[in-house]
Amino acid sequence: MDSSATSAPSPRPDTVRTGSDLDAVAEIAAARDQILAEIEKRIIGQRQVIDHLLTALFARGHCLFVGVPGLAKTLLISTLAETLHLRFQRIQFTPDLMPSDITGTEVLEEDHTTGHRVFKFIHGPVFANLILADEINRTPPKTQAALLQCMQEYRVTASGRTFELSLPFQVFATQNPIEQEGTYPLPEAQLDRFMFQVDVDYPSELEEETIVKQQTSDYRPVLRQVLSPERILELQNLVLRVPVADHVVKYAVALARASRPGSPTAPGFVTELLSWGAGPRASQYLVLAGKARAVLDGRFAVAIEDIQALARPVLQHRLLLNYRAEAAGTKPAEIVARLLEAVRPG
């Protein structure tokens, strides 16, 4: 090896990373606009829902969408998958759905040339990049739990073997807030695996008129691919490298801790209305999602405003109401709003 080559000074790694990262931030901000343009060819309105969806995607978080049928939740996820050239699978959760219907199963195959029989594992629909778990609360807990390892570890264990899932991998689940008869509410441990709970509301009158005109015509837009799966992985790693100031971290932690009844910093209404508050994963998700939101906005730093904007989707499904709050019809989103007023940045 040439000694002169080894002794030559090289750029500092952090300098190189910072320069390339800033370029990547500009790229992801531009890609966001392109992705939005492609999605809006099919989806009318729901801009906040789309923003949360993209934030979760680049923060590697799973999303729980709560909304009545017919609000284009499935179309939104499939459109995103097509725009990003990601493999998409929709799983309709029903009371008779089995774990093997999600993860896959072994079948006995015979080699016609030798006559030998061997077991072969057939991959289930979870072996994709974007999974839509439609009406996830309509299947029993045993089947719901089949998603837990996938969501947390990006792998599937079946028949004594472990299979790695292809990255990027994200689960987007839906729930119908109206029909609760015959459903199985998600346990807190599984709810905590979702970075966001996103409420999907009805479109405005003008948006609904546009939807009706579009969906009752022969309009079939062709989508353009914006990013490759490999580039998405690189940009997800970029999000992890976004710096966060100490005061932003303290604010995220303070919000989560203030939601816990019995905590010294909990406001009186928290003790009065909640049985349980958000755990440590909530403050982690606030910061991580804040990083993704900043990058999508073209910024390489997280602001207090990012944490505040994401507090409702991160916290609301982690707050367990007590009987008094349920009797009064209090919503978790209302408590999050009061928390934002009570907990001020340091």
Buried (B, 14 or more C-beta within 10 A) or exposed (E): EEEEEEEEEEEEEEEEBBEEBEEBBEBBBEBBEBBBEBBBBBBBBBEBBBBBBBBBBBBBBBBBBBBEEEBBBBEBBBBBBBBBBBBBBBBEBEEEBEBBBBBBBBEEEEEEEEEEEEEEBEBBBBBBBBBBBBBBBBBBEEBBEBBEBBBEEBEBEBEEEEBEBEBBBBBBBBBBEEEEEEBBEBEEEBBBBBBBBBBBEEBEEEBEEBBEEBEEEEEEEEBEEBBEBEBBBEBBEBBEEBEBEEEBBEBBBBBBBBBBBEBEBBBEBBBEBBEBBBBEBBBBBBBBBBBBBBBBBBBBBBBBBBBBBBBBBBBBBBBBBBEEBEEEEBEBBBBBBBBBEBBEBE
